Amino acid sequence: MKKGLFITFEGVDGCGKTTQMHLLADYLREQKDCCVVETREPGAVGLGEKIREILLNYDGVVSPQCEAFLFLADRAQNIDVIVNPAIESRKIVLCDRHTDSTVAYQGYGRGIDIEEINELNRIATRHRKPDLTLVFDIDIETAMKRVGQDKDRMEGAGVQFFNSVRNGYLTLAQMEPNRIKVIDASRSIEEVQRDVVELVEALL
């Protein structure tokens, strides 16, 4: 690798993005002999795991603004401690959720001003943007069935909320078509993986 790459995986809960991230990591390591770092937001190794526990399992009232700032704090830690050092070492970083999640969930879903979120994202990431973002699109009914009955605080937000989130992702993809690629996630794992590999191969 002449330079590092930053690829993010997005979509509503139950879309299959985490599975696809792990499959791509295996493919890049085994077929391309690439050095790959996998991380996630919230919940990157270390401090992020503590923040994730609060975000997903706290059983009291969490204001939308507090929720957004917790995600942003986790993001700043992930960028500074994991993402930037890996990219500077010319590694490929795969991240399960990133800035677009906050826009889709806290902006389109919770109703926080999107321009404010964008500015806070720029601060948290030190203006770094992903080289490629994959949005795994799926209808909400199917996504909820995949999640199952044992839902965390975010997964239990309801159908109307997740329809707003899904529409948010599709709007973002229309706004940034060069960076954000939408993949039909209603198909088999193998079919989705072929699309992921094709898009990443083009980037490589």
N, C-alpha and C positions, 0 to 999 in steps of 0.2 A: 504494500500500500504506500503510495506517494504521500497521501494525507489521510487523516482520520475521517470517519463518517459518522453522522448522527441520524439514526432512523427511529421514528416514533410510531407507536401502535395505538390506535384510537377506536372508539366505538362505545355503544351502550353496554351495560353489564350483560353478559351472556352471549356476546357477539363472537367469541372465539379468538379474540386477539392475543391472549396470553399463550394459548396453544400454538398459534402461528408464529409468535415471536420465538418460542423455544425451538420449533421446527426449523426456522430460518437460521438460528444460531448453530444448530447441528449441521445444517447444509453448508454454511459458510466455513465452519471449521473442518469438516470432512472433505468437501468437494473443492473448496477454494483455498484451503490452508490459511485462513484468515484468523487473526487474533480478535476475538469478540468478547465484549463486556455486556452483560445483561443487567439491567437495573429496572426500577419501577417507581412510580409516583402515585400515591404516597407509599412510603415503605422501603426506601433504599437502605442498604445495609448500615446499621449503626443507629444514629439519632432518628432517621426516618422511620424505623420500625416502631419507635415510641409514639411518633406523631400519627402513624397509621392506626395504631391501637385506639387512640382517642377519636379519630375521625370516623372509624367504622363501628366502634362498639360503645361509645359513651351513651348512656341511657337517659341523660337529661336534655334540656333544651339547648340547642346550638344555634346561634343566630347565623343567618346567611353570611354576614360580614366576617364573623369569627371563623366560620367554615372556610371561607375563601382565603383568609390570612394563614390558616394552618396549612392549607395546600401550598400556598406560596412560600411559607417558611421551609417546608419539606423540599420544595423545588430548588430553592437557593442552596440548600445543603447538598442536594444531589448534583447540581451543576458544578459547584465549587470543589466538592470532594471526590466525585466519581466521574462525571461526564467530561469536564474540561481536561483533567489530567490524562484521561484515556485517549481523547482525541489528539492531544498534543503528542502522545506517544504513537500516533498513527494507527490506533485501533478502531474497530467498528463498534460503536455503542448502539445497542438496541434498548429502547426505553418503553416500558408498558405504561402508557399515559404520560402526557406532558402538558404544555400550555393550552392546547386546544381543548383538553378536558375541562379546564377551569372556565374557559369561554362557553363551552357547550352546557356544562352542568350548572355552574354558578351564575353565568350570564343568561343564556337562553332558558335554563331550567328554573333557577331561583329568582331571576329578574334583576340581578345587580347590573349596574351600568357597564356595558361592554367596553367602552372606551377606557373607563377606569381600570377594568381588568387587564386590558391590553397594556396599559402603562405599567401596572404593577408586575405583569409578566416580564416586561422588558427589564425592569429593575432586578427581578429575581433571577433572570437568566443572563444578566450582563449583556443583553442584546443578542445572545446566540439563538439562532433558529435552526430547526432540523433541516437536514439536506433532503429528507423525504419523510412524508407522513402518510401512513396507510390507515384509512378509515374503513372499518369492517361494518358494512351496513346490513341491517336485518330488521324485519318487522318486530315490533315490541312484544306482541303476543308470543312469538316463537322465542324471543330472547328471555322472557320471563319464565317460560317452561324450562329452558335450559338452566336457569339459575336455581329453580326448585323452590321448596318451601322454606328452607333455612337461610333466610336473607339477613345481611348485615344492615346497618342504619341507612346506608346509601341505596342499597338494592331494594329496600322496602318503600321507596318514595312514591310509588304508584304509577299507573299507566299514563295519565295525563302529563306528569312530569317527564317521563322518559320519551314520550312523543315529542315534547318540546326540545329535549336534548338531541334526539335523532335529527330533527329538523335543523337544529343549530349546527350540527356537524355537516349536513348537506349544504347549508348556506356557506359555511367556511370553505368547503371544497369548491364552490362556485366562485368564491372571492379569490382563492389562491390555487388555481388549477395546476400550476407548474410544480408546486410543492406537495399538495394534498391529492392523493389518488384514492378513489372510492372503489371498494371491492365488494361484490355481492357475497355476503357471508352466509346466505341461506343454503348454499350448496355443501357438498361433502368436504371434509377436511382436505382431502387430496386435491380436489378441484381448486379450492381456495389457495392452497399452498403453491400450486402451479402459477397462479396469477402473482402471488407474492414474489416468487423466485424470478419471474420474468421482469417485474418492475425493478427489483434490486439489481439484477444482472445489467439492466440498462444503465443504472446509476454507476455500477462498478466500471 
